[in-house]
Amino acid sequence: MKNAYFKYLSALLLFGSNGIVASFISLDSYEIVLLRTLIGSLLLLVVFLFQKNRFTCLKQKKALLFLLISGMAMGASWMFLYEAYHQIGVSFASLAYYCGPVIVMVLSPVVFNEKFAWPKLAGFLCVLAGIVLVNGQAMQAGGRSLGLICGALSAFMYAVMVIFNKKATRITGLENALLQLSFGFLIVAVFVGIKQGFVIHAASSDWIPILILGFINTGIGCYFYFSSIGSLPVHTVAICGYLEPLSAVIFSAIFLQERLLTIQILGAVMILGGAIFGANYKNIDMELTPGITIKGKRR
């Protein structure tokens, strides 16, 4: 469980730095998503083959279907998110995108039969209040309807991604991450191919941040993320997921010299405090989820 928490939190920090790395790339947002999923998938495939692993997915057709849906949802979610960035700005798009964990939490008692504890609700409301404070300026500014729709769709697809990935319990670890990211690449490739073809003109200065975004942030980040969320309670995934936008705000202040207002600092503290409280109150999340048995352990 501790290893799963470490990998999950590391993945969130890597994802939180995506905007910093992408700011050094002059390509269109869809091209960036296409390249990051392609490079990340290739990295995971090389590691998978180097470790002499064998694919078990063909024997787990139901789990493979769940991963296909989850991967496609991830690719679609990233495309909607990047379009929302373009339409209404990063802050407001992030606020809309991170309604996804709210959807996951609301559905988890029905989908996963997980108990809905009041301390978790209190922590989650604290996190939501913090998100509103961090992105308050964007809320006042408003945005175009297309951007709002894209933001809402990115949140919905995020929820679909998490739910179906947790259902693919028989495909885990590196194989899970590889298939997830590969399916995400396929849906992005189909979209970009239809939209503009596959001719991408990247400047020489773009390639270093592209490789960092693809190999480290996407490849390693997705491996950590998808190899850990299956071992964590869904409420933990939902609540601690807000550490990603929190880290994005901090990284922006450090590396891009973006000014943090007092109210945004307060919001950041509420996000971190709510996540820690909701995930650790009375060690609720250290309990194993009943109802699913894998390799002799109930989780």
Short mmCIF file of the C-alpha atoms (twelve columns), coordinates in Angstrom:
data_MODEL
# 
_entry.id   MODEL 
# 
loop_
_atom_site.group_PDB 
_atom_site.id 
_atom_site.type_symbol 
_atom_site.label_atom_id 
_atom_site.label_alt_id 
_atom_site.label_comp_id 
_atom_site.label_asym_id 
_atom_site.label_seq_id 
_atom_site.Cartn_x 
_atom_site.Cartn_y 
_atom_site.Cartn_z 
_atom_site.pdbx_PDB_model_num 
ATOM 1   C CA . MET A 1   0.000   0.000   0.000   1 
ATOM 2   C CA . LYS A 2   2.844   2.420   0.845   1 
ATOM 3   C CA . ASN A 3   4.489   1.687   -2.501  1 
ATOM 4   C CA . ALA A 4   1.204   2.392   -4.286  1 
ATOM 5   C CA . TYR A 5   0.864   5.726   -2.484  1 
ATOM 6   C CA . PHE A 6   4.439   6.692   -3.389  1 
ATOM 7   C CA . LYS A 7   3.958   5.910   -7.081  1 
ATOM 8   C CA . TYR A 8   0.581   7.641   -7.202  1 
ATOM 9   C CA . LEU A 9   1.860   10.850  -5.579  1 
ATOM 10  C CA . SER A 10  4.970   10.833  -7.802  1 
ATOM 11  C CA . ALA A 11  2.755   10.518  -10.864 1 
ATOM 12  C CA . LEU A 12  0.651   13.468  -9.726  1 
ATOM 13  C CA . LEU A 13  3.757   15.637  -9.352  1 
ATOM 14  C CA . LEU A 14  4.929   14.661  -12.840 1 
ATOM 15  C CA . PHE A 15  1.496   15.418  -14.286 1 
ATOM 16  C CA . GLY A 16  1.469   18.717  -12.404 1 
ATOM 17  C CA . SER A 17  4.596   19.770  -14.293 1 
ATOM 18  C CA . ASN A 18  3.060   19.028  -17.718 1 
ATOM 19  C CA . GLY A 19  2.067   22.647  -18.251 1 
ATOM 20  C CA . ILE A 20  5.571   23.850  -17.432 1 
ATOM 21  C CA . VAL A 21  7.163   21.500  -19.958 1 
ATOM 22  C CA . ALA A 22  4.499   22.134  -22.602 1 
ATOM 23  C CA . SER A 23  5.048   25.905  -22.331 1 
ATOM 24  C CA . PHE A 24  8.394   25.386  -24.104 1 
ATOM 25  C CA . ILE A 25  6.751   23.603  -27.072 1 
ATOM 26  C CA . SER A 26  5.467   25.690  -29.973 1 
ATOM 27  C CA . LEU A 27  3.233   22.963  -31.480 1 
ATOM 28  C CA . ASP A 28  -0.539  22.856  -31.534 1 
ATOM 29  C CA . SER A 29  -2.099  21.307  -28.432 1 
ATOM 30  C CA . TYR A 30  -3.424  18.254  -30.324 1 
ATOM 31  C CA . GLU A 31  0.017   17.613  -31.773 1 
ATOM 32  C CA . ILE A 32  1.519   17.754  -28.294 1 
ATOM 33  C CA . VAL A 33  -0.998  15.208  -26.998 1 
ATOM 34  C CA . LEU A 34  -0.322  12.952  -29.991 1 
ATOM 35  C CA . LEU A 35  3.457   13.020  -29.517 1 
ATOM 36  C CA . ARG A 36  3.357   12.571  -25.738 1 
ATOM 37  C CA . THR A 37  1.120   9.502   -25.985 1 
ATOM 38  C CA . LEU A 38  3.212   8.039   -28.823 1 
ATOM 39  C CA . ILE A 39  6.552   8.496   -27.052 1 
ATOM 40  C CA . GLY A 40  5.153   7.343   -23.725 1 
ATOM 41  C CA . SER A 41  3.678   4.208   -25.291 1 
ATOM 42  C CA . LEU A 42  6.954   3.333   -27.031 1 
ATOM 43  C CA . LEU A 43  8.904   3.770   -23.787 1 
ATOM 44  C CA . LEU A 44  6.578   1.479   -21.855 1 
ATOM 45  C CA . LEU A 45  6.682   -1.093  -24.669 1 
ATOM 46  C CA . VAL A 46  10.511  -1.158  -24.627 1 
ATOM 47  C CA . VAL A 47  10.564  -1.557  -20.842 1 
ATOM 48  C CA . PHE A 48  7.892   -4.252  -21.005 1 
ATOM 49  C CA . LEU A 49  9.837   -6.285  -23.582 1 
ATOM 50  C CA . PHE A 50  13.191  -5.670  -21.859 1 
ATOM 51  C CA . GLN A 51  11.828  -7.165  -18.655 1 
ATOM 52  C CA . LYS A 52  10.694  -10.193 -20.685 1 
ATOM 53  C CA . ASN A 53  7.112   -9.769  -19.608 1 
ATOM 54  C CA . ARG A 54  4.335   -11.556 -21.418 1 
ATOM 55  C CA . PHE A 55  0.991   -10.136 -22.434 1 
ATOM 56  C CA . THR A 56  -1.868  -11.692 -20.507 1 
ATOM 57  C CA . CYS A 57  -4.553  -9.358  -21.825 1 
ATOM 58  C CA . LEU A 58  -5.788  -11.765 -24.506 1 
ATOM 59  C CA . LYS A 59  -6.781  -14.200 -21.774 1 
ATOM 60  C CA . GLN A 60  -8.634  -11.443 -19.915 1 
ATOM 61  C CA . LYS A 61  -11.021 -10.191 -22.564 1 
ATOM 62  C CA . LYS A 62  -13.357 -8.431  -20.148 1 
ATOM 63  C CA . ALA A 63  -10.503 -6.580  -18.459 1 
ATOM 64  C CA . LEU A 64  -9.039  -5.748  -21.882 1 
ATOM 65  C CA . LEU A 65  -12.353 -4.212  -22.899 1 
ATOM 66  C CA . PHE A 66  -12.374 -2.129  -19.725 1 
ATOM 67  C CA . LEU A 67  -8.834  -0.921  -20.483 1 
ATOM 68  C CA . LEU A 68  -9.789  -0.095  -24.064 1 
ATOM 69  C CA . ILE A 69  -12.627 2.100   -22.819 1 
ATOM 70  C CA . SER A 70  -10.399 3.637   -20.142 1 
ATOM 71  C CA . GLY A 71  -7.583  4.389   -22.596 1 
ATOM 72  C CA . MET A 72  -9.905  5.939   -25.132 1 
ATOM 73  C CA . ALA A 73  -11.458 8.030   -22.364 1 
ATOM 74  C CA . MET A 74  -8.001  9.207   -21.305 1 
ATOM 75  C CA . GLY A 75  -7.082  10.281  -24.834 1 
ATOM 76  C CA . ALA A 76  -10.394 12.055  -25.299 1 
ATOM 77  C CA . SER A 77  -10.076 13.706  -21.899 1 
ATOM 78  C CA . TRP A 78  -6.664  15.131  -22.741 1 
ATOM 79  C CA . MET A 79  -7.897  16.458  -26.089 1 
ATOM 80  C CA . PHE A 80  -10.911 18.145  -24.507 1 
ATOM 81  C CA . LEU A 81  -8.686  19.572  -21.783 1 
ATOM 82  C CA . TYR A 82  -6.157  21.069  -24.188 1 
ATOM 83  C CA . GLU A 83  -8.956  22.575  -26.258 1 
ATOM 84  C CA . ALA A 84  -10.415 24.056  -23.075 1 
ATOM 85  C CA . TYR A 85  -6.975  25.530  -22.311 1 
ATOM 86  C CA . HIS A 86  -7.092  27.261  -25.687 1 
ATOM 87  C CA . GLN A 87  -10.664 28.482  -25.336 1 
ATOM 88  C CA . ILE A 88  -10.932 29.654  -21.719 1 
ATOM 89  C CA . GLY A 89  -7.428  29.512  -20.256 1 
ATOM 90  C CA . VAL A 90  -5.567  27.054  -18.050 1 
ATOM 91  C CA . SER A 91  -7.060  28.055  -14.688 1 
ATOM 92  C CA . PHE A 92  -10.728 27.831  -15.617 1 
ATOM 93  C CA . ALA A 93  -10.157 24.712  -17.716 1 
ATOM 94  C CA . SER A 94  -8.416  23.068  -14.747 1 
ATOM 95  C CA . LEU A 95  -11.326 23.953  -12.486 1 
ATOM 96  C CA . ALA A 96  -13.726 22.269  -14.902 1 
ATOM 97  C CA . TYR A 97  -11.431 19.282  -15.467 1 
ATOM 98  C CA . TYR A 98  -11.084 18.535  -11.781 1 
ATOM 99  C CA . CYS A 99  -14.785 18.095  -11.392 1 
ATOM 100 C CA . GLY A 100 -13.917 14.608  -12.681 1 
ATOM 101 C CA . PRO A 101 -12.954 13.279  -9.237  1 
ATOM 102 C CA . VAL A 102 -16.279 14.610  -7.939  1 
ATOM 103 C CA . ILE A 103 -18.052 12.430  -10.489 1 
ATOM 104 C CA . VAL A 104 -15.911 9.451   -9.450  1 
ATOM 105 C CA . MET A 105 -16.719 9.958   -5.774  1 
ATOM 106 C CA . VAL A 106 -20.441 10.303  -6.425  1 
ATOM 107 C CA . LEU A 107 -20.533 7.102   -8.469  1 
ATOM 108 C CA . SER A 108 -18.158 4.996   -6.343  1 
ATOM 109 C CA . PRO A 109 -20.771 3.731   -3.813  1 
ATOM 110 C CA . VAL A 110 -22.791 2.348   -6.733  1 
ATOM 111 C CA . VAL A 111 -19.978 1.215   -9.017  1 
ATOM 112 C CA . PHE A 112 -17.513 -0.140  -6.438  1 
ATOM 113 C CA . ASN A 113 -19.707 -0.675  -3.362  1 
ATOM 114 C CA . GLU A 114 -17.326 1.480   -1.339  1 
ATOM 115 C CA . LYS A 115 -18.483 3.085   1.887   1 
ATOM 116 C CA . PHE A 116 -19.011 6.823   1.793   1 
ATOM 117 C CA . ALA A 117 -17.590 8.137   5.101   1 
ATOM 118 C CA . TRP A 118 -18.416 11.618  6.377   1 
ATOM 119 C CA . PRO A 119 -14.746 12.520  7.039   1 
ATOM 120 C CA . LYS A 120 -14.075 11.876  3.362   1 
ATOM 121 C CA . LEU A 121 -16.941 14.168  2.418   1 
ATOM 122 C CA . ALA A 122 -15.586 16.901  4.699   1 
ATOM 123 C CA . GLY A 123 -12.112 16.556  3.210   1 
ATOM 124 C CA . PHE A 124 -13.508 16.572  -0.301  1 
ATOM 125 C CA . LEU A 125 -15.568 19.727  0.296   1 
ATOM 126 C CA . CYS A 126 -12.445 21.398  1.671   1 
ATOM 127 C CA . VAL A 127 -10.581 20.397  -1.505  1 
ATOM 128 C CA . LEU A 128 -13.352 21.754  -3.718  1 
ATOM 129 C CA . ALA A 129 -13.383 25.047  -1.825  1 
ATOM 130 C CA . GLY A 130 -9.619  25.272  -2.295  1 
ATOM 131 C CA . ILE A 131 -9.945  24.682  -6.047  1 
ATOM 132 C CA . VAL A 132 -12.485 27.514  -6.256  1 
ATOM 133 C CA . LEU A 133 -10.144 29.879  -4.377  1 
ATOM 134 C CA . VAL A 134 -7.127  28.965  -6.522  1 
ATOM 135 C CA . ASN A 135 -9.105  29.511  -9.733  1 
ATOM 136 C CA . GLY A 136 -11.355 32.316  -8.509  1 
ATOM 137 C CA . GLN A 137 -10.074 34.893  -10.957 1 
ATOM 138 C CA . ALA A 138 -10.904 32.665  -13.890 1 
ATOM 139 C CA . MET A 139 -14.418 32.115  -12.588 1 
ATOM 140 C CA . GLN A 140 -15.017 35.863  -12.480 1 
ATOM 141 C CA . ALA A 141 -13.677 36.275  -16.003 1 
ATOM 142 C CA . GLY A 142 -16.012 33.627  -17.427 1 
ATOM 143 C CA . GLY A 143 -15.461 32.000  -20.788 1 
ATOM 144 C CA . ARG A 144 -16.913 30.950  -24.106 1 
ATOM 145 C CA . SER A 145 -19.489 28.192  -24.228 1 
ATOM 146 C CA . LEU A 146 -17.305 25.885  -26.341 1 
ATOM 147 C CA . GLY A 147 -14.528 26.064  -23.777 1 
ATOM 148 C CA . LEU A 148 -16.928 25.313  -20.933 1 
ATOM 149 C CA . ILE A 149 -18.340 22.334  -22.829 1 
ATOM 150 C CA . CYS A 150 -14.841 20.999  -23.493 1 
ATOM 151 C CA . GLY A 151 -13.936 21.441  -19.839 1 
ATOM 152 C CA . ALA A 152 -17.048 19.566  -18.727 1 
ATOM 153 C CA . LEU A 153 -16.409 16.770  -21.236 1 
ATOM 154 C CA . SER A 154 -12.807 16.447  -20.063 1 
ATOM 155 C CA . ALA A 155 -14.076 15.978  -16.497 1 
ATOM 156 C CA . PHE A 156 -16.604 13.361  -17.583 1 
ATOM 157 C CA . MET A 157 -14.031 11.427  -19.593 1 
ATOM 158 C CA . TYR A 158 -11.638 11.598  -16.641 1 
ATOM 159 C CA . ALA A 159 -14.249 9.886   -14.484 1 
ATOM 160 C CA . VAL A 160 -14.819 7.230   -17.163 1 
ATOM 161 C CA . MET A 161 -11.051 6.640   -17.338 1 
ATOM 162 C CA . VAL A 162 -10.649 6.071   -13.591 1 
ATOM 163 C CA . ILE A 163 -13.763 3.927   -13.181 1 
ATOM 164 C CA . PHE A 164 -13.011 1.533   -16.028 1 
ATOM 165 C CA . ASN A 165 -9.322  1.279   -15.156 1 
ATOM 166 C CA . LYS A 166 -10.213 0.182   -11.631 1 
ATOM 167 C CA . LYS A 167 -12.541 -2.418  -13.121 1 
ATOM 168 C CA . ALA A 168 -9.684  -3.948  -15.125 1 
ATOM 169 C CA . THR A 169 -8.412  -5.703  -12.014 1 
ATOM 170 C CA . ARG A 170 -6.864  -8.692  -13.812 1 
ATOM 171 C CA . ILE A 171 -4.497  -6.587  -15.908 1 
ATOM 172 C CA . THR A 172 -2.106  -4.738  -13.638 1 
ATOM 173 C CA . GLY A 173 1.270   -3.071  -13.414 1 
ATOM 174 C CA . LEU A 174 3.289   -2.269  -16.505 1 
ATOM 175 C CA . GLU A 175 0.951   -4.128  -18.858 1 
ATOM 176 C CA . ASN A 176 -1.959  -2.051  -17.594 1 
ATOM 177 C CA . ALA A 177 -0.107  1.225   -18.132 1 
ATOM 178 C CA . LEU A 178 1.157   0.186   -21.573 1 
ATOM 179 C CA . LEU A 179 -2.269  -0.808  -22.864 1 
ATOM 180 C CA . GLN A 180 -3.929  2.227   -21.301 1 
ATOM 181 C CA . LEU A 181 -1.544  4.687   -22.912 1 
ATOM 182 C CA . SER A 182 -1.502  2.836   -26.246 1 
ATOM 183 C CA . PHE A 183 -5.278  2.919   -26.497 1 
ATOM 184 C CA . GLY A 184 -5.125  6.604   -25.599 1 
ATOM 185 C CA . PHE A 185 -2.652  7.196   -28.426 1 
ATOM 186 C CA . LEU A 186 -4.898  5.391   -30.911 1 
ATOM 187 C CA . ILE A 187 -7.929  7.568   -30.238 1 
ATOM 188 C CA . VAL A 188 -5.800  10.738  -30.420 1 
ATOM 189 C CA . ALA A 189 -4.144  9.544   -33.639 1 
ATOM 190 C CA . VAL A 190 -7.513  8.892   -35.266 1 
ATOM 191 C CA . PHE A 191 -8.756  12.340  -34.286 1 
ATOM 192 C CA . VAL A 192 -5.623  14.190  -35.415 1 
ATOM 193 C CA . GLY A 193 -5.447  12.186  -38.645 1 
ATOM 194 C CA . ILE A 194 -8.994  13.147  -39.546 1 
ATOM 195 C CA . LYS A 195 -8.530  16.754  -38.446 1 
ATOM 196 C CA . GLN A 196 -5.209  17.658  -40.054 1 
ATOM 197 C CA . GLY A 197 -3.255  14.593  -41.134 1 
ATOM 198 C CA . PHE A 198 -0.018  13.365  -39.570 1 
ATOM 199 C CA . VAL A 199 2.414   15.981  -40.862 1 
ATOM 200 C CA . ILE A 200 3.897   17.732  -37.819 1 
ATOM 201 C CA . HIS A 201 6.408   20.543  -38.193 1 
ATOM 202 C CA . ALA A 202 8.429   20.747  -34.978 1 
ATOM 203 C CA . ALA A 203 11.247  23.234  -34.455 1 
ATOM 204 C CA . SER A 204 14.600  21.952  -33.209 1 
ATOM 205 C CA . SER A 205 14.018  23.723  -29.880 1 
ATOM 206 C CA . ASP A 206 10.802  21.736  -29.399 1 
ATOM 207 C CA . TRP A 207 12.347  18.293  -29.232 1 
ATOM 208 C CA . ILE A 208 13.963  18.369  -25.796 1 
ATOM 209 C CA . PRO A 209 10.727  19.374  -23.997 1 
ATOM 210 C CA . ILE A 210 8.775   16.959  -26.238 1 
ATOM 211 C CA . LEU A 211 11.026  14.076  -25.182 1 
ATOM 212 C CA . ILE A 212 10.809  15.077  -21.517 1 
ATOM 213 C CA . LEU A 213 7.035   15.299  -21.745 1 
ATOM 214 C CA . GLY A 214 6.787   11.997  -23.591 1 
ATOM 215 C CA . PHE A 215 9.353   9.819   -21.800 1 
ATOM 216 C CA . ILE A 216 9.282   11.136  -18.229 1 
ATOM 217 C CA . ASN A 217 5.979   12.908  -17.641 1 
ATOM 218 C CA . THR A 218 3.868   10.579  -19.779 1 
ATOM 219 C CA . GLY A 219 5.718   7.249   -19.931 1 
ATOM 220 C CA . ILE A 220 7.007   7.011   -16.375 1 
ATOM 221 C CA . GLY A 221 4.137   9.090   -14.994 1 
ATOM 222 C CA . CYS A 222 1.465   6.871   -16.523 1 
ATOM 223 C CA . TYR A 223 3.233   3.729   -15.348 1 
ATOM 224 C CA . PHE A 224 3.288   5.030   -11.775 1 
ATOM 225 C CA . TYR A 225 -0.300  6.239   -12.033 1 
ATOM 226 C CA . PHE A 226 -2.035  3.226   -13.557 1 
ATOM 227 C CA . SER A 227 0.011   0.662   -11.647 1 
ATOM 228 C CA . SER A 228 -1.038  2.259   -8.357  1 
ATOM 229 C CA . ILE A 229 -4.674  3.348   -8.611  1 
ATOM 230 C CA . GLY A 230 -5.897  -0.237  -8.785  1 
ATOM 231 C CA . SER A 231 -4.468  -0.825  -5.285  1 
ATOM 232 C CA . LEU A 232 -5.931  2.331   -3.760  1 
ATOM 233 C CA . PRO A 233 -9.496  3.024   -2.618  1 
ATOM 234 C CA . VAL A 234 -11.370 5.093   -5.178  1 
ATOM 235 C CA . HIS A 235 -11.958 7.915   -2.686  1 
ATOM 236 C CA . THR A 236 -8.202  8.253   -2.186  1 
ATOM 237 C CA . VAL A 237 -7.670  8.467   -5.938  1 
ATOM 238 C CA . ALA A 238 -10.365 11.124  -6.181  1 
ATOM 239 C CA . ILE A 239 -9.264  13.280  -3.240  1 
ATOM 240 C CA . CYS A 240 -5.476  13.056  -3.610  1 
ATOM 241 C CA . GLY A 241 -5.848  13.662  -7.347  1 
ATOM 242 C CA . TYR A 242 -6.216  17.331  -6.473  1 
ATOM 243 C CA . LEU A 243 -2.531  17.396  -5.571  1 
ATOM 244 C CA . GLU A 244 -1.903  17.558  -9.318  1 
ATOM 245 C CA . PRO A 245 -3.437  21.031  -9.847  1 
ATOM 246 C CA . LEU A 246 -1.904  22.152  -6.556  1 
ATOM 247 C CA . SER A 247 1.565   21.166  -7.755  1 
ATOM 248 C CA . ALA A 248 0.845   22.820  -11.109 1 
ATOM 249 C CA . VAL A 249 0.150   26.116  -9.318  1 
ATOM 250 C CA . ILE A 250 3.334   25.834  -7.248  1 
ATOM 251 C CA . PHE A 251 5.478   24.879  -10.240 1 
ATOM 252 C CA . SER A 252 4.050   27.811  -12.215 1 
ATOM 253 C CA . ALA A 253 5.009   30.184  -9.428  1 
ATOM 254 C CA . ILE A 254 8.549   28.772  -9.203  1 
ATOM 255 C CA . PHE A 255 9.463   28.214  -12.843 1 
ATOM 256 C CA . LEU A 256 7.242   30.677  -14.708 1 
ATOM 257 C CA . GLN A 257 7.278   33.420  -12.056 1 
ATOM 258 C CA . GLU A 258 3.493   33.533  -11.991 1 
ATOM 259 C CA . ARG A 259 2.299   35.515  -8.985  1 
ATOM 260 C CA . LEU A 260 0.257   33.714  -6.345  1 
ATOM 261 C CA . LEU A 261 -2.391  35.861  -4.672  1 
ATOM 262 C CA . THR A 262 -3.094  35.477  -0.966  1 
ATOM 263 C CA . ILE A 263 -6.454  33.885  -1.701  1 
ATOM 264 C CA . GLN A 264 -4.767  31.372  -4.036  1 
ATOM 265 C CA . ILE A 265 -2.246  30.439  -1.353  1 
ATOM 266 C CA . LEU A 266 -5.159  29.871  1.037   1 
ATOM 267 C CA . GLY A 267 -6.809  27.690  -1.590  1 
ATOM 268 C CA . ALA A 268 -3.617  25.673  -2.030  1 
ATOM 269 C CA . VAL A 269 -3.453  25.056  1.722   1 
ATOM 270 C CA . MET A 270 -7.099  23.928  1.722   1 
ATOM 271 C CA . ILE A 271 -6.444  21.524  -1.150  1 
ATOM 272 C CA . LEU A 272 -3.487  19.914  0.602   1 
ATOM 273 C CA . GLY A 273 -5.170  19.874  4.011   1 
ATOM 274 C CA . GLY A 274 -8.425  18.455  2.672   1 
ATOM 275 C CA . ALA A 275 -6.599  15.751  0.712   1 
ATOM 276 C CA . ILE A 276 -4.547  14.661  3.721   1 
ATOM 277 C CA . PHE A 277 -7.547  14.696  6.082   1 
ATOM 278 C CA . GLY A 278 -9.898  12.890  3.727   1 
ATOM 279 C CA . ALA A 279 -7.367  10.198  2.841   1 
ATOM 280 C CA . ASN A 280 -5.983  9.493   6.311   1 
ATOM 281 C CA . TYR A 281 -8.704  10.176  8.891   1 
ATOM 282 C CA . LYS A 282 -8.702  7.143   11.216  1 
ATOM 283 C CA . ASN A 283 -6.709  5.289   8.547   1 
ATOM 284 C CA . ILE A 284 -9.918  4.713   6.596   1 
ATOM 285 C CA . ASP A 285 -8.090  4.453   3.319   1 
ATOM 286 C CA . MET A 286 -5.649  1.891   4.672   1 
ATOM 287 C CA . GLU A 287 -8.492  -0.590  4.899   1 
ATOM 288 C CA . LEU A 288 -8.820  -3.067  2.061   1 
ATOM 289 C CA . THR A 289 -11.928 -2.794  -0.035  1 
ATOM 290 C CA . PRO A 290 -14.177 -5.874  0.443   1 
ATOM 291 C CA . GLY A 291 -15.568 -7.893  -2.381  1 
ATOM 292 C CA . ILE A 292 -12.624 -8.431  -4.753  1 
ATOM 293 C CA . THR A 293 -10.043 -11.161 -4.218  1 
ATOM 294 C CA . ILE A 294 -6.785  -11.170 -6.182  1 
ATOM 295 C CA . LYS A 295 -3.861  -13.495 -5.526  1 
ATOM 296 C CA . GLY A 296 -5.259  -14.496 -2.158  1 
ATOM 297 C CA . LYS A 297 -5.750  -10.940 -0.915  1 
ATOM 298 C CA . ARG A 298 -9.004  -9.116  -0.557  1 
ATOM 299 C CA . ARG A 299 -8.955  -5.506  -1.666  1 
# 
